[in-house]
Amino acid sequence: MENRITLIAKAGCHLCDAARETVAKVAADLGVGWVEYDINEDPRLKEDYWDTIPVTLVDGRPHDFWKVDETRLRAALTSAEKRS
């Protein structure tokens, strides 16, 4: 299964916890893969995204920051499938 969703987050972040739950739910419902990167383990991610975590990418493109909107995430994933 290809990882279509990327979550950039950190431990101990309540917004990241909520984003993780939403991403996991949507990914499971739509049968898509996802991966999470900890901002504290990658200096480049920390430099690029520190002020906006959690950040989600869909198919490698920026999607949301600070909050993951479930409806918007589903729409992005399904509209990308239709274009393929």
ABEGO torsion letter per residue (X at the ends): XBBABBBBBBBGBAAAAAAAAAAAAAAAAAGBBBBBBBAAABAAAAAAAAAAOBBBBBGGBBABBGBBBAAAAAAAAAAAAAAX
